[in-house]
Amino acid sequence: MNNDLQLRSGIVGGTLLSTVLNISLDDVFFTIVMAVIGAVVSFFVSCLLRKLFSNKY
């Protein structure tokens, strides 16, 4: 049981460490910019759809 926990923690730790070391700062900034653009577009589309399908009785 203890050996299984060490194996799992080694695999998870190695995967996370290798992933973190391969991500550049440019990738982080690109992801942030794309997330902001996606949130803004989603907000405006939801506002537009709310106006189009609202009941005006």
N, C-alpha and C positions, 0 to 999 in steps of 0.2 A: 504494500500500500504506500509506504513512504517512497519507494523507488518510483512508483507511478507518478506521484506528485512532483518529484524532482524532474522526471522526464517531461511532464507537461509544462512545468514552469520554465524549463530550459528551452523548450520549443517556442513557447509564447514569448519569452524574453528575447530570444534570438531573432524571431520574426519581427517583433516591434523595433528592436535596435537596428536591424538591417534596413527596415523601412524608413525609420526616422533619419538615418544617415544618408539615404538616397534622395530625400526630398530637399529640393533647393528653395531658397527664399523667393525666387521668381515664381515657382509653382504655387507657393502659399499666397502671394499677392494676386496671381491669376485666378486662383480659386475664390478669393475674397471678392474680387471685382465681378466675376461671373455670378456669384451668389447674390450680390447687390443688384445686378442687372435682372436676374431672375425674379427677385422679390419685387422690384419695381414693376416689371411687366405683369407679374401675377396680380399685383394690387390693382393696376389700371384695367386689366381684363375683367377682374371680378367687379369693379365699379361699373364698367360698361355693361356687363351682363345683368347686373342688378337693375340698371336703368332700363334696359331693353325688356326685361321680363317682370318688372314690377307691376302690380295691379293698381291701376289708376281709376278706381270706381268711386 
